[in-house]
């Protein structure tokens, strides 16, 4: 081989497909950077997935209807903390329609677990408790403070449910059994009402219906009498007797003349002394003016009060008056003359304490 041939071979181009040294180094650098980035991303993802809520106690996260993704992000970071909230957001898909609801976040909850719950709309049921309710407006207000709905929507649904059942809203409210219910925060008014009505159906067993029928009452009528007895006395051990007293009057065709119905008719439950022009109030709930039972219960009674009336021993009392010692108990009699003496003693006790007809104050046992 000649020298010229050797030189020519040395100057010949490299075989195709073999990058020069600097190209190989660049490729290695890019691959190394990509590998490092992938590892960092994996570590970052793992850290955010493994991140846990470090609060001292469980906290509710509530996302109402109409909340924007930005508002959800703000709430997550403000309620749960910037670091943990941000970790949850990395795995949240941003669908607020699905996410709407209430979620209890327990200490130690992983960010990925909460994000999955938000993505799937897997809410935590809330406990719905209500008692001491007299009116539909009060019931609707209580619901609005505990669920993602407003009072007007609940009242509208309530009236529609009454119409479907062929009864008045005044009767339907007596079927709203006071209890503790587990419902979703986003439950519709209709769903909530149906759940409570099922509880009422369970309460009115065949045996209880038989007892009410033996007294000449429907379940709704028994509920109305129980509501009056419950308003009359804070003493549970005499409510059965009071209920039977009003049942005696009802059966005899007498006016019930129950002071709590006057308070209900006036919409003022703070009145301590009923009398005077109050008794002329033109309302179907004024049992001094109209005979029979009022259109519906004057409060949602406890089921224990209904049982007390269904199981109370019969008696012949038709008069009652709060005791002058302000013990909260009542004196009962079937003798009008005795009743007049009891009422006079109670009026003197009221006068001695400066409790007048014109001075509403906290509720006291009613005067008959």
TORKOL-4160 file (C-alpha; in steps of 0.2 Angstrom, whole numbers, padded with zeros to 4 digits, m for minus):
368
<pt num="1" X="0000" Y="0000" Z="0000"/>
<pt num="2" X="0007" Y="0017" Z="m0005"/>
<pt num="3" X="0009" Y="0032" Z="0007"/>
<pt num="4" X="m0004" Y="0041" Z="m0003"/>
<pt num="5" X="m0017" Y="0027" Z="m0001"/>
<pt num="6" X="m0014" Y="0027" Z="0018"/>
<pt num="7" X="m0017" Y="0046" Z="0019"/>
<pt num="8" X="m0032" Y="0044" Z="0009"/>
<pt num="9" X="m0039" Y="0031" Z="0021"/>
<pt num="10" X="m0035" Y="0042" Z="0036"/>
<pt num="11" X="m0045" Y="0056" Z="0028"/>
<pt num="12" X="m0060" Y="0045" Z="0023"/>
<pt num="13" X="m0077" Y="0049" Z="0033"/>
<pt num="14" X="m0082" Y="0039" Z="0048"/>
<pt num="15" X="m0095" Y="0025" Z="0045"/>
<pt num="16" X="m0113" Y="0031" Z="0044"/>
<pt num="17" X="m0122" Y="0030" Z="0061"/>
<pt num="18" X="m0108" Y="0032" Z="0073"/>
<pt num="19" X="m0109" Y="0050" Z="0080"/>
<pt num="20" X="m0093" Y="0059" Z="0085"/>
<pt num="21" X="m0087" Y="0060" Z="0103"/>
<pt num="22" X="m0095" Y="0076" Z="0107"/>
<pt num="23" X="m0112" Y="0070" Z="0100"/>
<pt num="24" X="m0111" Y="0055" Z="0111"/>
<pt num="25" X="m0107" Y="0065" Z="0126"/>
<pt num="26" X="m0122" Y="0077" Z="0123"/>
<pt num="27" X="m0134" Y="0062" Z="0121"/>
<pt num="28" X="m0127" Y="0055" Z="0138"/>
<pt num="29" X="m0129" Y="0072" Z="0146"/>
<pt num="30" X="m0147" Y="0074" Z="0140"/>
<pt num="31" X="m0151" Y="0056" Z="0146"/>
<pt num="32" X="m0144" Y="0059" Z="0162"/>
<pt num="33" X="m0153" Y="0075" Z="0165"/>
<pt num="34" X="m0169" Y="0066" Z="0160"/>
<pt num="35" X="m0166" Y="0052" Z="0172"/>
<pt num="36" X="m0163" Y="0064" Z="0186"/>
<pt num="37" X="m0178" Y="0074" Z="0182"/>
<pt num="38" X="m0188" Y="0058" Z="0181"/>
<pt num="39" X="m0181" Y="0052" Z="0198"/>
<pt num="40" X="m0185" Y="0069" Z="0205"/>
<pt num="41" X="m0203" Y="0069" Z="0198"/>
<pt num="42" X="m0205" Y="0052" Z="0206"/>
<pt num="43" X="m0199" Y="0057" Z="0223"/>
<pt num="44" X="m0210" Y="0073" Z="0222"/>
<pt num="45" X="m0225" Y="0062" Z="0217"/>
<pt num="46" X="m0221" Y="0049" Z="0231"/>
<pt num="47" X="m0219" Y="0063" Z="0244"/>
<pt num="48" X="m0235" Y="0071" Z="0239"/>
<pt num="49" X="m0244" Y="0054" Z="0239"/>
<pt num="50" X="m0237" Y="0050" Z="0256"/>
<pt num="51" X="m0240" Y="0067" Z="0263"/>
<pt num="52" X="m0252" Y="0066" Z="0278"/>
<pt num="53" X="m0264" Y="0078" Z="0287"/>
<pt num="54" X="m0255" Y="0083" Z="0303"/>
<pt num="55" X="m0269" Y="0092" Z="0312"/>
<pt num="56" X="m0273" Y="0088" Z="0330"/>
<pt num="57" X="m0291" Y="0083" Z="0327"/>
<pt num="58" X="m0302" Y="0079" Z="0313"/>
<pt num="59" X="m0308" Y="0093" Z="0302"/>
<pt num="60" X="m0323" Y="0095" Z="0290"/>
<pt num="61" X="m0319" Y="0101" Z="0272"/>
<pt num="62" X="m0336" Y="0107" Z="0264"/>
<pt num="63" X="m0337" Y="0111" Z="0246"/>
<pt num="64" X="m0354" Y="0119" Z="0242"/>
<pt num="65" X="m0363" Y="0120" Z="0225"/>
<pt num="66" X="m0356" Y="0133" Z="0213"/>
<pt num="67" X="m0339" Y="0133" Z="0221"/>
<pt num="68" X="m0326" Y="0137" Z="0207"/>
<pt num="69" X="m0309" Y="0127" Z="0206"/>
<pt num="70" X="m0300" Y="0142" Z="0212"/>
<pt num="71" X="m0311" Y="0143" Z="0227"/>
<pt num="72" X="m0308" Y="0124" Z="0230"/>
<pt num="73" X="m0289" Y="0127" Z="0229"/>
<pt num="74" X="m0290" Y="0141" Z="0241"/>
<pt num="75" X="m0300" Y="0131" Z="0254"/>
<pt num="76" X="m0289" Y="0116" Z="0253"/>
<pt num="77" X="m0274" Y="0127" Z="0257"/>
<pt num="78" X="m0282" Y="0138" Z="0270"/>
<pt num="79" X="m0292" Y="0124" Z="0279"/>
<pt num="80" X="m0279" Y="0110" Z="0278"/>
<pt num="81" X="m0263" Y="0120" Z="0277"/>
<pt num="82" X="m0253" Y="0126" Z="0263"/>
<pt num="83" X="m0241" Y="0111" Z="0261"/>
<pt num="84" X="m0254" Y="0097" Z="0264"/>
<pt num="85" X="m0267" Y="0106" Z="0254"/>
<pt num="86" X="m0255" Y="0108" Z="0239"/>
<pt num="87" X="m0251" Y="0090" Z="0240"/>
<pt num="88" X="m0269" Y="0085" Z="0238"/>
<pt num="89" X="m0271" Y="0097" Z="0224"/>
<pt num="90" X="m0258" Y="0089" Z="0214"/>
<pt num="91" X="m0269" Y="0073" Z="0213"/>
<pt num="92" X="m0286" Y="0082" Z="0212"/>
<pt num="93" X="m0293" Y="0082" Z="0194"/>
<pt num="94" X="m0303" Y="0099" Z="0197"/>
<pt num="95" X="m0321" Y="0093" Z="0193"/>
<pt num="96" X="m0330" Y="0103" Z="0206"/>
<pt num="97" X="m0347" Y="0096" Z="0201"/>
<pt num="98" X="m0341" Y="0079" Z="0207"/>
<pt num="99" X="m0331" Y="0085" Z="0221"/>
<pt num="100" X="m0346" Y="0095" Z="0229"/>
<pt num="101" X="m0349" Y="0088" Z="0246"/>
<pt num="102" X="m0343" Y="0087" Z="0264"/>
<pt num="103" X="m0327" Y="0077" Z="0269"/>
<pt num="104" X="m0320" Y="0073" Z="0286"/>
<pt num="105" X="m0301" Y="0074" Z="0286"/>
<pt num="106" X="m0294" Y="0064" Z="0300"/>
<pt num="107" X="m0277" Y="0066" Z="0307"/>
<pt num="108" X="m0265" Y="0055" Z="0297"/>
<pt num="109" X="m0276" Y="0055" Z="0281"/>
<pt num="110" X="m0264" Y="0053" Z="0266"/>
<pt num="111" X="m0266" Y="0067" Z="0252"/>
<pt num="112" X="m0268" Y="0054" Z="0239"/>
<pt num="113" X="m0283" Y="0046" Z="0248"/>
<pt num="114" X="m0292" Y="0063" Z="0251"/>
<pt num="115" X="m0289" Y="0067" Z="0232"/>
<pt num="116" X="m0296" Y="0051" Z="0227"/>
<pt num="117" X="m0311" Y="0054" Z="0238"/>
<pt num="118" X="m0313" Y="0071" Z="0230"/>
<pt num="119" X="m0311" Y="0065" Z="0213"/>
<pt num="120" X="m0325" Y="0051" Z="0216"/>
<pt num="121" X="m0336" Y="0062" Z="0226"/>
<pt num="122" X="m0335" Y="0049" Z="0241"/>
<pt num="123" X="m0342" Y="0060" Z="0255"/>
<pt num="124" X="m0342" Y="0057" Z="0273"/>
<pt num="125" X="m0360" Y="0056" Z="0280"/>
<pt num="126" X="m0365" Y="0070" Z="0292"/>
<pt num="127" X="m0376" Y="0068" Z="0307"/>
<pt num="128" X="m0392" Y="0078" Z="0306"/>
<pt num="129" X="m0400" Y="0081" Z="0323"/>
<pt num="130" X="m0415" Y="0091" Z="0327"/>
<pt num="131" X="m0427" Y="0094" Z="0342"/>
<pt num="132" X="m0437" Y="0107" Z="0350"/>
<pt num="133" X="m0445" Y="0112" Z="0333"/>
<pt num="134" X="m0462" Y="0121" Z="0333"/>
<pt num="135" X="m0464" Y="0128" Z="0315"/>
<pt num="136" X="m0460" Y="0123" Z="0298"/>
<pt num="137" X="m0449" Y="0139" Z="0296"/>
<pt num="138" X="m0439" Y="0133" Z="0311"/>
<pt num="139" X="m0437" Y="0116" Z="0304"/>
<pt num="140" X="m0431" Y="0123" Z="0287"/>
<pt num="141" X="m0419" Y="0134" Z="0296"/>
<pt num="142" X="m0411" Y="0120" Z="0306"/>
<pt num="143" X="m0409" Y="0110" Z="0290"/>
<pt num="144" X="m0401" Y="0125" Z="0281"/>
<pt num="145" X="m0388" Y="0126" Z="0294"/>
<pt num="146" X="m0383" Y="0108" Z="0293"/>
<pt num="147" X="m0385" Y="0104" Z="0274"/>
<pt num="148" X="m0380" Y="0112" Z="0258"/>
<pt num="149" X="m0398" Y="0119" Z="0255"/>
<pt num="150" X="m0408" Y="0135" Z="0259"/>
<pt num="151" X="m0424" Y="0137" Z="0269"/>
<pt num="152" X="m0435" Y="0142" Z="0254"/>
<pt num="153" X="m0430" Y="0126" Z="0244"/>
<pt num="154" X="m0433" Y="0115" Z="0259"/>
<pt num="155" X="m0451" Y="0123" Z="0263"/>
<pt num="156" X="m0455" Y="0121" Z="0244"/>
<pt num="157" X="m0450" Y="0103" Z="0244"/>
<pt num="158" X="m0459" Y="0100" Z="0261"/>
<pt num="159" X="m0476" Y="0107" Z="0254"/>
<pt num="160" X="m0474" Y="0097" Z="0238"/>
<pt num="161" X="m0471" Y="0081" Z="0249"/>
<pt num="162" X="m0487" Y="0085" Z="0259"/>
<pt num="163" X="m0497" Y="0087" Z="0243"/>
<pt num="164" X="m0491" Y="0070" Z="0237"/>
<pt num="165" X="m0496" Y="0062" Z="0253"/>
<pt num="166" X="m0513" Y="0071" Z="0252"/>
<pt num="167" X="m0511" Y="0080" Z="0269"/>
<pt num="168" X="m0508" Y="0097" Z="0274"/>
<pt num="169" X="m0490" Y="0103" Z="0279"/>
<pt num="170" X="m0497" Y="0106" Z="0296"/>
<pt num="171" X="m0500" Y="0088" Z="0298"/>
<pt num="172" X="m0484" Y="0082" Z="0289"/>
<pt num="173" X="m0473" Y="0092" Z="0301"/>
<pt num="174" X="m0479" Y="0081" Z="0315"/>
<pt num="175" X="m0472" Y="0066" Z="0306"/>
<pt num="176" X="m0454" Y="0073" Z="0306"/>
<pt num="177" X="m0447" Y="0062" Z="0320"/>
<pt num="178" X="m0434" Y="0070" Z="0331"/>
<pt num="179" X="m0419" Y="0059" Z="0330"/>
<pt num="180" X="m0401" Y="0059" Z="0324"/>
<pt num="181" X="m0399" Y="0054" Z="0305"/>
<pt num="182" X="m0384" Y="0051" Z="0294"/>
<pt num="183" X="m0386" Y="0059" Z="0278"/>
<pt num="184" X="m0375" Y="0066" Z="0264"/>
<pt num="185" X="m0372" Y="0085" Z="0266"/>
<pt num="186" X="m0378" Y="0087" Z="0248"/>
<pt num="187" X="m0394" Y="0077" Z="0250"/>
<pt num="188" X="m0409" Y="0085" Z="0242"/>
<pt num="189" X="m0424" Y="0091" Z="0254"/>
<pt num="190" X="m0434" Y="0077" Z="0246"/>
<pt num="191" X="m0422" Y="0064" Z="0251"/>
<pt num="192" X="m0420" Y="0071" Z="0269"/>
<pt num="193" X="m0439" Y="0071" Z="0271"/>
<pt num="194" X="m0441" Y="0054" Z="0265"/>
<pt num="195" X="m0428" Y="0047" Z="0277"/>
<pt num="196" X="m0437" Y="0055" Z="0291"/>
<pt num="197" X="m0454" Y="0049" Z="0286"/>
<pt num="198" X="m0447" Y="0031" Z="0285"/>
<pt num="199" X="m0442" Y="0033" Z="0303"/>
<pt num="200" X="m0460" Y="0039" Z="0307"/>
<pt num="201" X="m0467" Y="0024" Z="0299"/>
<pt num="202" X="m0456" Y="0013" Z="0309"/>
<pt num="203" X="m0461" Y="0021" Z="0325"/>
<pt num="204" X="m0480" Y="0019" Z="0321"/>
<pt num="205" X="m0480" Y="0000" Z="0323"/>
<pt num="206" X="m0496" Y="m0011" Z="0323"/>
<pt num="207" X="m0496" Y="m0011" Z="0342"/>
<pt num="208" X="m0495" Y="0008" Z="0343"/>
<pt num="209" X="m0508" Y="0011" Z="0330"/>
<pt num="210" X="m0519" Y="m0001" Z="0339"/>
<pt num="211" X="m0517" Y="0009" Z="0355"/>
<pt num="212" X="m0521" Y="0025" Z="0347"/>
<pt num="213" X="m0536" Y="0017" Z="0339"/>
<pt num="214" X="m0543" Y="0011" Z="0355"/>
<pt num="215" X="m0542" Y="0029" Z="0361"/>
<pt num="216" X="m0552" Y="0035" Z="0346"/>
<pt num="217" X="m0537" Y="0043" Z="0338"/>
<pt num="218" X="m0527" Y="0042" Z="0322"/>
<pt num="219" X="m0508" Y="0043" Z="0324"/>
<pt num="220" X="m0508" Y="0061" Z="0318"/>
<pt num="221" X="m0521" Y="0066" Z="0331"/>
<pt num="222" X="m0511" Y="0057" Z="0345"/>
<pt num="223" X="m0496" Y="0067" Z="0339"/>
<pt num="224" X="m0506" Y="0084" Z="0340"/>
<pt num="225" X="m0512" Y="0080" Z="0358"/>
<pt num="226" X="m0494" Y="0075" Z="0362"/>
<pt num="227" X="m0487" Y="0092" Z="0356"/>
<pt num="228" X="m0499" Y="0101" Z="0367"/>
<pt num="229" X="m0495" Y="0090" Z="0382"/>
<pt num="230" X="m0476" Y="0093" Z="0379"/>
<pt num="231" X="m0478" Y="0112" Z="0378"/>
<pt num="232" X="m0489" Y="0112" Z="0394"/>
<pt num="233" X="m0476" Y="0104" Z="0405"/>
<pt num="234" X="m0457" Y="0102" Z="0406"/>
<pt num="235" X="m0460" Y="0087" Z="0417"/>
<pt num="236" X="m0460" Y="0071" Z="0407"/>
<pt num="237" X="m0468" Y="0061" Z="0421"/>
<pt num="238" X="m0484" Y="0071" Z="0420"/>
<pt num="239" X="m0486" Y="0073" Z="0401"/>
<pt num="240" X="m0496" Y="0057" Z="0399"/>
<pt num="241" X="m0509" Y="0063" Z="0412"/>
<pt num="242" X="m0510" Y="0080" Z="0403"/>
<pt num="243" X="m0513" Y="0071" Z="0386"/>
<pt num="244" X="m0527" Y="0061" Z="0393"/>
<pt num="245" X="m0535" Y="0076" Z="0401"/>
<pt num="246" X="m0536" Y="0084" Z="0384"/>
<pt num="247" X="m0542" Y="0068" Z="0377"/>
<pt num="248" X="m0556" Y="0068" Z="0390"/>
<pt num="249" X="m0561" Y="0086" Z="0384"/>
<pt num="250" X="m0560" Y="0081" Z="0366"/>
<pt num="251" X="m0571" Y="0066" Z="0368"/>
<pt num="252" X="m0584" Y="0077" Z="0378"/>
<pt num="253" X="m0584" Y="0090" Z="0364"/>
<pt num="254" X="m0577" Y="0103" Z="0376"/>
<pt num="255" X="m0565" Y="0116" Z="0370"/>
<pt num="256" X="m0547" Y="0111" Z="0374"/>
<pt num="257" X="m0543" Y="0129" Z="0381"/>
<pt num="258" X="m0524" Y="0125" Z="0380"/>
<pt num="259" X="m0513" Y="0140" Z="0384"/>
<pt num="260" X="m0499" Y="0134" Z="0372"/>
<pt num="261" X="m0510" Y="0135" Z="0357"/>
<pt num="262" X="m0513" Y="0153" Z="0360"/>
<pt num="263" X="m0494" Y="0156" Z="0360"/>
<pt num="264" X="m0493" Y="0146" Z="0344"/>
<pt num="265" X="m0507" Y="0156" Z="0336"/>
<pt num="266" X="m0498" Y="0173" Z="0341"/>
<pt num="267" X="m0481" Y="0166" Z="0336"/>
<pt num="268" X="m0474" Y="0171" Z="0353"/>
<pt num="269" X="m0467" Y="0157" Z="0363"/>
<pt num="270" X="m0460" Y="0168" Z="0377"/>
<pt num="271" X="m0477" Y="0173" Z="0384"/>
<pt num="272" X="m0478" Y="0168" Z="0403"/>
<pt num="273" X="m0496" Y="0173" Z="0406"/>
<pt num="274" X="m0510" Y="0169" Z="0394"/>
<pt num="275" X="m0527" Y="0178" Z="0396"/>
<pt num="276" X="m0536" Y="0194" Z="0391"/>
<pt num="277" X="m0537" Y="0199" Z="0373"/>
<pt num="278" X="m0525" Y="0185" Z="0368"/>
<pt num="279" X="m0540" Y="0173" Z="0370"/>
<pt num="280" X="m0549" Y="0182" Z="0356"/>
<pt num="281" X="m0535" Y="0179" Z="0343"/>
<pt num="282" X="m0544" Y="0173" Z="0327"/>
<pt num="283" X="m0534" Y="0158" Z="0323"/>
<pt num="284" X="m0538" Y="0139" Z="0320"/>
<pt num="285" X="m0525" Y="0136" Z="0333"/>
<pt num="286" X="m0534" Y="0146" Z="0347"/>
<pt num="287" X="m0542" Y="0132" Z="0356"/>
<pt num="288" X="m0551" Y="0144" Z="0368"/>
<pt num="289" X="m0561" Y="0150" Z="0353"/>
<pt num="290" X="m0563" Y="0134" Z="0342"/>
<pt num="291" X="m0568" Y="0117" Z="0348"/>
<pt num="292" X="m0558" Y="0101" Z="0343"/>
<pt num="293" X="m0540" Y="0098" Z="0339"/>
<pt num="294" X="m0530" Y="0112" Z="0331"/>
<pt num="295" X="m0525" Y="0109" Z="0312"/>
<pt num="296" X="m0509" Y="0101" Z="0317"/>
<pt num="297" X="m0496" Y="0099" Z="0331"/>
<pt num="298" X="m0490" Y="0115" Z="0339"/>
<pt num="299" X="m0472" Y="0107" Z="0340"/>
<pt num="300" X="m0464" Y="0091" Z="0334"/>
<pt num="301" X="m0466" Y="0081" Z="0350"/>
<pt num="302" X="m0454" Y="0068" Z="0356"/>
<pt num="303" X="m0459" Y="0050" Z="0353"/>
<pt num="304" X="m0458" Y="0047" Z="0371"/>
<pt num="305" X="m0472" Y="0059" Z="0374"/>
<pt num="306" X="m0483" Y="0050" Z="0362"/>
<pt num="307" X="m0479" Y="0034" Z="0371"/>
<pt num="308" X="m0483" Y="0041" Z="0388"/>
<pt num="309" X="m0500" Y="0046" Z="0382"/>
<pt num="310" X="m0504" Y="0030" Z="0373"/>
<pt num="311" X="m0499" Y="0020" Z="0389"/>
<pt num="312" X="m0506" Y="0032" Z="0402"/>
<pt num="313" X="m0519" Y="0026" Z="0414"/>
<pt num="314" X="m0536" Y="0033" Z="0411"/>
<pt num="315" X="m0543" Y="0046" Z="0422"/>
<pt num="316" X="m0558" Y="0058" Z="0423"/>
<pt num="317" X="m0548" Y="0074" Z="0425"/>
<pt num="318" X="m0554" Y="0089" Z="0414"/>
<pt num="319" X="m0546" Y="0104" Z="0423"/>
<pt num="320" X="m0528" Y="0107" Z="0427"/>
<pt num="321" X="m0518" Y="0122" Z="0433"/>
<pt num="322" X="m0500" Y="0125" Z="0436"/>
<pt num="323" X="m0495" Y="0124" Z="0454"/>
<pt num="324" X="m0493" Y="0140" Z="0464"/>
<pt num="325" X="m0476" Y="0134" Z="0470"/>
<pt num="326" X="m0469" Y="0136" Z="0452"/>
<pt num="327" X="m0462" Y="0118" Z="0454"/>
<pt num="328" X="m0467" Y="0115" Z="0435"/>
<pt num="329" X="m0480" Y="0103" Z="0440"/>
<pt num="330" X="m0499" Y="0104" Z="0439"/>
<pt num="331" X="m0514" Y="0101" Z="0450"/>
<pt num="332" X="m0528" Y="0091" Z="0441"/>
<pt num="333" X="m0546" Y="0089" Z="0445"/>
<pt num="334" X="m0563" Y="0085" Z="0438"/>
<pt num="335" X="m0571" Y="0097" Z="0450"/>
<pt num="336" X="m0573" Y="0115" Z="0443"/>
<pt num="337" X="m0574" Y="0123" Z="0461"/>
<pt num="338" X="m0558" Y="0115" Z="0465"/>
<pt num="339" X="m0550" Y="0121" Z="0449"/>
<pt num="340" X="m0556" Y="0139" Z="0452"/>
<pt num="341" X="m0547" Y="0138" Z="0469"/>
<pt num="342" X="m0531" Y="0131" Z="0461"/>
<pt num="343" X="m0532" Y="0145" Z="0447"/>
<pt num="344" X="m0534" Y="0159" Z="0460"/>
<pt num="345" X="m0519" Y="0153" Z="0470"/>
<pt num="346" X="m0509" Y="0153" Z="0454"/>
<pt num="347" X="m0514" Y="0170" Z="0449"/>
<pt num="348" X="m0510" Y="0177" Z="0466"/>
<pt num="349" X="m0492" Y="0169" Z="0464"/>
<pt num="350" X="m0490" Y="0177" Z="0447"/>
<pt num="351" X="m0496" Y="0194" Z="0454"/>
<pt num="352" X="m0483" Y="0192" Z="0468"/>
<pt num="353" X="m0469" Y="0190" Z="0456"/>
<pt num="354" X="m0475" Y="0204" Z="0445"/>
<pt num="355" X="m0479" Y="0193" Z="0430"/>
<pt num="356" X="m0492" Y="0202" Z="0420"/>
<pt num="357" X="m0502" Y="0198" Z="0404"/>
<pt num="358" X="m0492" Y="0212" Z="0395"/>
<pt num="359" X="m0475" Y="0206" Z="0400"/>
<pt num="360" X="m0468" Y="0191" Z="0389"/>
<pt num="361" X="m0454" Y="0182" Z="0397"/>
<pt num="362" X="m0447" Y="0164" Z="0397"/>
<pt num="363" X="m0460" Y="0150" Z="0396"/>
<pt num="364" X="m0469" Y="0144" Z="0411"/>
<pt num="365" X="m0481" Y="0130" Z="0414"/>
<pt num="366" X="m0498" Y="0136" Z="0407"/>
<pt num="367" X="m0513" Y="0142" Z="0417"/>
<pt num="368" X="m0529" Y="0135" Z="0412"/>
